[in-house]
Amino acid sequence: MRDVAAPDSDSPTVQMFNRQNWIIVGPDFRNAWLGAEETDIVDAVEFARQLPNANPERVAIFGGSNGGRLSLMAAIMAPRSVGCVVAGSPFMTNPVLFFEGDPTQPPWSTASARARAWMSAARQRLRPIVSRSAEASSLSRQDFLRAHSVEENAERIQARVLLLTSRADEQVPHEFVQGLIDRLRVAGNPAEVLTVDQSLHGFYWGRDGDFGARAGRGERTAGQLEEEALVRDRALTFLNQCLEG
């Protein structure tokens, strides 16, 4: 949830969470990329489980984009501590595909031109950072990327999972989450998936303003607002079932 999780957040999703009878923890994390930030989220989960009045057997994580990836990684790294995960457009769930995938082959080639341009720029920006992390490990680059891949480790996820994706997302296209969906189902995890058609990246938070994926795109359409409301309702239903069922 990170910086959007303040009690006075302008996110309708956060406001919805704050109306529930839940303990809410909004952790920050180090900007390490495939490293310390994953440990930070696991530490936050273990901290939350020990809070007064917390039920350590009923823990859910909600995250979007890189937060969605980290939520899923926490379920991999601490399978006995995380009961359910809602991940909105989880970023880079397959680092090998992200960094080494052929842009002329699916799923790169099937993504929109805008999506390919954004992801190519992100790949160039993140490649030296991740390469340094790989060099500092005792693993080969390929093994390092696989070790931090949600998709490669999907069989270790015991939590119930809800994935929120959008076919209009230009930063995490639905096509780039499909591999994870397939791996979860092969592993026997009946992950739920809600895919909308019109909403841009960040739709799961429902925040207003001219920033991020919405910069220069104008007001949200009626259809996009309807999709955001649908996503919030589905996430709330899912979390209530996980935490109280």
C-alpha positions in Angstrom: 0.0 0.0 0.0 3.0 2.2 0.7 2.5 6.0 0.3 -1.1 5.9 -0.8 -2.2 4.1 2.4 -2.4 7.2 4.7 -5.7 7.5 6.7 -6.5 10.7 4.7 -5.6 9.0 1.4 -7.4 10.2 -1.8 -7.7 6.5 -2.8 -11.2 5.2 -2.7 -9.7 1.7 -2.2 -7.8 2.8 0.9 -10.9 4.6 2.2 -12.9 1.4 1.7 -10.2 -0.5 3.7 -10.3 2.0 6.5 -14.0 1.5 7.0 -13.6 -2.2 7.7 -13.0 -3.8 11.1 -9.4 -4.7 10.2 -5.9 -3.8 11.3 -4.3 -2.0 8.4 -0.5 -1.8 8.0 0.8 0.3 5.1 4.5 -0.6 4.9 7.2 1.3 3.0 10.2 -0.6 1.5 13.7 -0.1 0.2 13.9 0.6 -3.5 16.3 -2.3 -4.1 14.7 -4.3 -7.0 14.8 -8.0 -6.6 16.4 -7.9 -3.2 15.9 -6.1 0.1 12.4 -4.8 -0.8 11.1 -8.3 -0.8 12.4 -9.0 2.7 10.9 -5.7 3.9 7.4 -6.8 3.0 7.9 -10.2 4.7 9.1 -8.3 7.8 6.1 -6.1 7.7 3.8 -9.1 7.6 5.5 -10.7 10.6 5.3 -7.3 12.4 1.5 -7.1 11.7 0.9 -10.7 12.9 2.3 -9.7 16.3 0.2 -6.6 16.8 -2.2 -6.5 19.8 -5.6 -7.9 18.8 -4.3 -9.2 15.5 -5.2 -12.7 14.4 -1.9 -14.1 13.1 -3.8 -16.8 11.1 -5.8 -14.2 9.0 -3.4 -12.0 7.1 -4.1 -10.5 3.7 -1.9 -8.3 1.4 -3.1 -5.9 -1.2 -0.7 -4.3 -3.6 -0.5 -2.8 -7.1 2.2 -2.8 -9.7 5.5 -3.4 -8.0 3.5 -3.7 -4.8 1.5 -6.4 -6.4 4.7 -8.3 -7.3 6.0 -7.8 -3.7 2.7 -9.1 -2.3 3.0 -12.3 -4.3 6.7 -12.6 -3.4 5.7 -12.4 0.3 3.3 -15.3 -0.2 6.2 -17.2 -1.7 8.7 -16.3 1.0 6.3 -16.7 4.0 3.6 -19.1 2.8 2.5 -19.9 6.4 2.0 -16.3 7.3 0.1 -15.0 4.3 -3.5 -16.2 3.8 -4.6 -14.2 0.8 -3.3 -11.8 -1.8 -4.9 -9.2 -4.0 -2.5 -8.1 -6.7 -3.4 -5.3 -9.1 -1.4 -5.4 -12.4 1.6 -7.1 -10.7 4.8 -5.8 -12.3 7.6 -8.0 -13.6 6.2 -11.3 -12.4 8.6 -13.0 -14.8 12.0 -11.1 -14.7 13.5 -13.4 -17.4 10.8 -12.5 -19.8 10.9 -8.9 -18.9 14.7 -8.4 -19.2 15.5 -11.0 -21.9 12.2 -11.5 -23.8 12.3 -11.0 -27.6 10.2 -7.9 -28.5 9.2 -9.6 -31.8 7.7 -12.6 -30.0 4.6 -12.9 -27.7 3.7 -11.5 -25.2 5.9 -8.5 -26.1 4.7 -8.4 -29.7 1.0 -8.7 -28.7 1.1 -5.8 -26.3 0.1 -2.3 -27.6 2.7 0.0 -29.0 2.4 2.3 -26.0 2.9 -0.7 -23.7 6.0 -1.9 -25.6 7.5 1.6 -25.5 7.0 2.0 -21.7 8.2 -1.5 -20.9 11.3 -1.1 -23.1 12.2 2.1 -21.4 11.7 0.5 -17.9 13.8 -2.5 -19.0 16.7 -0.2 -20.0 16.4 1.8 -16.7 16.2 -1.2 -14.4 18.7 -3.5 -16.2 21.9 -2.1 -14.7 20.4 -2.0 -11.2 19.3 -5.6 -11.4 22.6 -6.7 -13.0 24.4 -5.3 -9.9 22.2 -7.2 -7.6 22.8 -10.4 -9.6 26.5 -9.9 -9.5 26.4 -9.5 -5.7 24.6 -12.8 -5.3 26.1 -16.2 -5.5 23.9 -17.1 -8.4 24.2 -16.8 -12.2 22.1 -14.1 -13.8 19.6 -16.5 -15.1 19.3 -18.3 -11.7 19.1 -15.0 -9.9 16.2 -13.8 -12.1 14.4 -17.1 -11.6 14.8 -17.0 -7.9 13.0 -13.7 -7.8 10.3 -14.7 -10.3 6.8 -15.0 -9.1 5.9 -17.1 -12.1 8.8 -19.5 -11.7 7.9 -20.0 -8.0 4.1 -20.0 -8.4 3.8 -23.5 -7.0 5.0 -22.2 -3.6 2.0 -19.8 -3.2 -0.4 -21.4 -0.8 -2.5 -18.2 -0.3 -5.7 -17.5 -2.0 -5.1 -15.1 -4.9 -7.1 -12.5 -6.7 -5.4 -10.9 -9.7 -6.7 -7.6 -11.1 -5.7 -6.8 -14.6 -6.7 -4.5 -17.5 -6.4 -4.9 -21.2 -5.8 -1.2 -21.5 -3.0 -1.2 -18.9 0.1 0.1 -20.7 2.7 -0.6 -18.0 1.6 -4.1 -17.0 -0.4 -5.5 -19.9 -2.7 -8.3 -19.2 -0.7 -10.5 -21.6 2.3 -10.2 -19.2 0.2 -11.6 -16.3 -1.3 -14.5 -18.2 1.8 -16.6 -17.7 1.4 -16.3 -14.0 -2.3 -17.2 -14.2 -1.4 -20.3 -16.2 1.3 -21.4 -13.7 -0.9 -20.9 -10.7 -3.6 -23.1 -12.2 -1.1 -25.8 -13.2 0.1 -25.7 -9.6 -3.4 -26.2 -8.4 -4.0 -22.7 -7.0 -7.5 -21.7 -8.2 -6.5 -18.0 -8.5 -9.4 -15.7 -9.2 -8.9 -13.2 -12.0 -10.8 -10.0 -12.8 -9.9 -8.4 -16.1 -11.3 -5.0 -17.1 -11.1 -3.5 -20.6 -10.7 0.3 -20.4 -8.7 1.3 -17.3 -5.1 2.5 -17.2 -2.4 1.4 -14.8 -3.3 2.2 -11.1 -7.0 1.6 -11.6 -7.1 -0.6 -8.5 -6.4 2.4 -6.3 -8.9 4.6 -8.0 -6.9 7.8 -7.3 -7.8 11.0 -9.1 -5.2 13.4 -10.6 -2.9 14.1 -13.5 0.0 11.8 -12.7 1.6 8.4 -13.4 -0.2 6.5 -16.1 -3.0 9.1 -16.2 -0.7 12.0 -16.9 -2.0 14.0 -19.8 -4.9 11.6 -20.4 -7.8 13.8 -19.1 -10.6 12.8 -16.8 -11.6 9.2 -16.3 -14.5 8.1 -18.5 -17.7 6.8 -17.1 -16.7 3.3 -18.2 -13.4 3.6 -16.3 -15.1 4.7 -13.2 -17.5 1.8 -13.4 -14.6 -0.6 -13.8 -12.8 0.9 -10.7 -16.0 0.5 -8.7 -16.3 -3.1 -9.9 -12.7 -3.9 -8.9 -13.2 -2.4 -5.4 -16.4 -4.4 -4.8 -14.7 -7.7 -6.0 -11.6 -7.0 -3.9 -13.7 -6.3 -0.8 -15.8 -9.5 -1.3 -12.7 -11.5 -1.8 -10.9 -10.2 1.3 -14.0 -10.6 3.5 -14.2 -14.2 2.4 -10.5 -14.7 3.1 -10.3 -13.0 6.5 -13.7 -13.9 7.9 -14.5 -17.1 6.2 
